[in-house]
Amino acid sequence: MNKLTKQITALAAVLFGFAAFDTAIYQLCTKPCLPDQSSGMQAKSIELDRYLPFDEASEIVDVKSEFQLTDELPVIDGAAALYPICSAFVNAVYPEDAVSFDDDDFTAESKLQMRNTRAAYKAVVDGDSDIIICAKPSEEQLQYAADNGVELELVPIGCEAFVFLVNGENPVDDLSVEQIKGIYSGEYNNWSELGGENLFINPLTRNTGSGSQTAMLSFMKDTEIKKNPFGFIGSPIGFSFRYYVEDVVEHGNVKMLSLNGVYPDKDNIADGSYPIVSNFYAVYDKSNENPNIQPLIDWMLSDEGQRIIEETGYIPMPAEKE
């Protein structure tokens, strides 16, 4: 009986060990990656139905323009972070029957789409979209266009800050641009090297071809991004565009870092004091013969179009000096 008891005790210890190991892996690796938003958010990284055009409950900037398009409507597409602008543009100048939405997504016939940056660049090259609103394309996206004989025209229509985020309890509030590059190049591996706690740094990256990953590669220039092999047990740092994460920062335990002592608020972005500000663009195929592409982009750059961009939460293009 004593031998049986010992065997049962040993087996229980093994099972407990496996359970503890599984729990630790779940908490450290799996749980932080699980989506907790709606199915629309999980699929498209933003809840489409919150920003639908022609919807009284929509959160878009509701402007009805005197400039109206009624036929040969360009298909507008773009990045998830810029979808509220795309939707507000369509709401302002398109007829209501131009948009159809079903089962948490736009139908194939809809003149408003939201495929995300990678798919939007493919769509504008393939002729499935006429104008996409996105950050600058990656080298791969430019190469795909070249391989298909397409020359893309990029028209800047607004500005946004590229920001870095950490856990809200991280004591580090400010880093220099060079320190950020040092984190992602592997020069710094522990937050204690930067005035923080004795925790490994986990430098997070995004999918290849996404707007934010392309911006990050541009920021790093020719410096290789390296993973910290022990980062998964440490405290993370990530990056995105300011508008995309503002709501998370406001309501979650996450904070945006100041860079070179300057916080990425709208005033510091507009006056150029925040060090990483980039344009976003209306992008189209130069050979596209839709006659409404240029008039629509001209309207986007008008006072009315720029007001939509500003009231959505982005920074309009600087006024030209006389």
ChimeraX attribute file (.defattr): number of C-alpha atoms within 10 A of each C-alpha:
attribute: neighborCount
match mode: 1-to-1
recipient: residues
	/A:1	6
	/A:2	7
	/A:3	8
	/A:4	9
	/A:5	10
	/A:6	11
	/A:7	12
	/A:8	12
	/A:9	12
	/A:10	12
	/A:11	12
	/A:12	12
	/A:13	12
	/A:14	12
	/A:15	12
	/A:16	12
	/A:17	12
	/A:18	12
	/A:19	12
	/A:20	12
	/A:21	12
	/A:22	12
	/A:23	14
	/A:24	12
	/A:25	13
	/A:26	13
	/A:27	13
	/A:28	14
	/A:29	13
	/A:30	11
	/A:31	11
	/A:32	10
	/A:33	10
	/A:34	9
	/A:35	12
	/A:36	9
	/A:37	12
	/A:38	12
	/A:39	13
	/A:40	15
	/A:41	16
	/A:42	13
	/A:43	15
	/A:44	16
	/A:45	17
	/A:46	22
	/A:47	19
	/A:48	22
	/A:49	18
	/A:50	13
	/A:51	20
	/A:52	25
	/A:53	26
	/A:54	19
	/A:55	14
	/A:56	9
	/A:57	11
	/A:58	17
	/A:59	16
	/A:60	24
	/A:61	22
	/A:62	19
	/A:63	16
	/A:64	15
	/A:65	14
	/A:66	9
	/A:67	12
	/A:68	13
	/A:69	16
	/A:70	10
	/A:71	11
	/A:72	10
	/A:73	20
	/A:74	20
	/A:75	21
	/A:76	27
	/A:77	31
	/A:78	30
	/A:79	27
	/A:80	25
	/A:81	24
	/A:82	23
	/A:83	27
	/A:84	26
	/A:85	24
	/A:86	28
	/A:87	26
	/A:88	26
	/A:89	27
	/A:90	27
	/A:91	24
	/A:92	24
	/A:93	19
	/A:94	24
	/A:95	15
	/A:96	13
	/A:97	9
	/A:98	16
	/A:99	22
	/A:100	17
	/A:101	16
	/A:102	8
	/A:103	7
	/A:104	15
	/A:105	18
	/A:106	19
	/A:107	14
	/A:108	12
	/A:109	12
	/A:110	15
	/A:111	20
	/A:112	29
	/A:113	27
	/A:114	25
	/A:115	22
	/A:116	24
	/A:117	27
	/A:118	20
	/A:119	17
	/A:120	26
	/A:121	31
	/A:122	17
	/A:123	18
	/A:124	24
	/A:125	25
	/A:126	15
	/A:127	15
	/A:128	16
	/A:129	24
	/A:130	25
	/A:131	29
	/A:132	30
	/A:133	29
	/A:134	28
	/A:135	28
	/A:136	22
	/A:137	21
	/A:138	21
	/A:139	11
	/A:140	13
	/A:141	18
	/A:142	18
	/A:143	13
	/A:144	16
	/A:145	19
	/A:146	13
	/A:147	10
	/A:148	11
	/A:149	12
	/A:150	20
	/A:151	15
	/A:152	19
	/A:153	14
	/A:154	20
	/A:155	16
	/A:156	20
	/A:157	24
	/A:158	21
	/A:159	21
	/A:160	22
	/A:161	24
	/A:162	21
	/A:163	24
	/A:164	21
	/A:165	20
	/A:166	22
	/A:167	17
	/A:168	14
	/A:169	11
	/A:170	17
	/A:171	13
	/A:172	18
	/A:173	18
	/A:174	18
	/A:175	17
	/A:176	15
	/A:177	15
	/A:178	11
	/A:179	16
	/A:180	18
	/A:181	19
	/A:182	17
	/A:183	22
	/A:184	24
	/A:185	18
	/A:186	16
	/A:187	14
	/A:188	18
	/A:189	23
	/A:190	22
	/A:191	21
	/A:192	14
	/A:193	14
	/A:194	16
	/A:195	14
	/A:196	13
	/A:197	14
	/A:198	13
	/A:199	17
	/A:200	21
	/A:201	26
	/A:202	24
	/A:203	24
	/A:204	15
	/A:205	16
	/A:206	14
	/A:207	10
	/A:208	13
	/A:209	19
	/A:210	20
	/A:211	24
	/A:212	22
	/A:213	17
	/A:214	20
	/A:215	22
	/A:216	20
	/A:217	15
	/A:218	13
	/A:219	15
	/A:220	18
	/A:221	10
	/A:222	8
	/A:223	13
	/A:224	12
	/A:225	17
	/A:226	13
	/A:227	18
	/A:228	21
	/A:229	11
	/A:230	13
	/A:231	18
	/A:232	16
	/A:233	15
	/A:234	18
	/A:235	19
	/A:236	18
	/A:237	22
	/A:238	15
	/A:239	21
	/A:240	21
	/A:241	19
	/A:242	22
	/A:243	18
	/A:244	15
	/A:245	19
	/A:246	15
	/A:247	11
	/A:248	12
	/A:249	17
	/A:250	10
	/A:251	8
	/A:252	12
	/A:253	12
	/A:254	19
	/A:255	20
	/A:256	24
	/A:257	21
	/A:258	21
	/A:259	22
	/A:260	15
	/A:261	14
	/A:262	16
	/A:263	19
	/A:264	24
	/A:265	13
	/A:266	17
	/A:267	12
	/A:268	15
	/A:269	22
	/A:270	19
	/A:271	9
	/A:272	12
	/A:273	16
	/A:274	22
	/A:275	20
	/A:276	16
	/A:277	19
	/A:278	17
	/A:279	17
	/A:280	22
	/A:281	22
	/A:282	24
	/A:283	29
	/A:284	25
	/A:285	22
	/A:286	11
	/A:287	11
	/A:288	16
	/A:289	9
	/A:290	11
	/A:291	12
	/A:292	16
	/A:293	21
	/A:294	12
	/A:295	12
	/A:296	21
	/A:297	18
	/A:298	13
	/A:299	16
	/A:300	19
	/A:301	19
	/A:302	12
	/A:303	12
	/A:304	18
	/A:305	22
	/A:306	20
	/A:307	18
	/A:308	23
	/A:309	26
	/A:310	18
	/A:311	14
	/A:312	18
	/A:313	18
	/A:314	23
	/A:315	23
	/A:316	22
	/A:317	17
	/A:318	12
	/A:319	7
	/A:320	5
	/A:321	4
	/A:322	3
